[in-house]
Amino acid sequence: MKTIYDVQQLLKKYGTFIYTGDRIGDLELMNMEINELFQLKFIHKEDYIQAKLLLRKEITRLSNEKKGRISHE
């Protein structure tokens, strides 16, 4: 698993499609779904860890980008 798209495909396997129009919100919902799939033992620990890292990295990147845009306006 290397991209957010890969995380989406993993969720799709379990019937979870997330799109709200808010990218950060979508990523946070994906994070919650990944937690639940792991707790229910549907996904392996390695997939869980990789998905969590990818989601955290993207949320941080988008948050920093958003903060930068606000401070420059």
Backbone hydrogen bonds, N-H to C=O, Kabsch-Sander energy under -0.5 kcal/mol:
donor,donor_aa,acceptor,acceptor_aa,energy
7,V,3,T,-1.4
8,Q,4,I,-2.6
9,Q,5,Y,-2.3
10,L,6,D,-2.0
11,L,7,V,-2.4
12,K,8,Q,-2.5
13,K,9,Q,-1.5
14,Y,10,L,-0.6
14,Y,11,L,-1.2
15,G,12,K,-2.0
16,T,11,L,-2.2
17,F,15,G,-0.6
19,Y,17,F,-0.5
23,R,21,G,-0.6
26,D,22,D,-2.8
27,L,23,R,-2.3
28,E,24,I,-2.2
29,L,25,G,-2.3
30,M,26,D,-2.4
31,N,27,L,-2.2
32,M,28,E,-2.0
33,E,29,L,-2.3
34,I,30,M,-2.7
35,N,31,N,-2.1
36,E,32,M,-2.2
37,L,33,E,-2.7
38,F,34,I,-2.2
39,Q,35,N,-2.6
40,L,36,E,-2.1
41,K,38,F,-1.5
42,F,37,L,-2.9
43,I,37,L,-0.8
48,Y,44,H,-2.3
49,I,45,K,-2.8
50,Q,46,E,-2.4
51,A,47,D,-2.6
52,K,48,Y,-2.6
53,L,49,I,-2.4
54,L,50,Q,-2.4
55,L,51,A,-2.7
56,R,52,K,-2.7
57,K,53,L,-2.5
58,E,54,L,-2.2
59,I,55,L,-2.7
60,T,56,R,-2.5
61,R,57,K,-2.4
62,L,58,E,-2.6
63,S,59,I,-2.5
64,N,60,T,-2.6
65,E,61,R,-2.3
66,K,62,L,-2.5
67,K,63,S,-2.5
68,G,64,N,-2.4
69,R,65,E,-1.9
70,I,66,K,-2.1
71,S,67,K,-2.4
72,H,68,G,-1.1
73,E,69,R,-0.6
73,E,70,I,-0.9
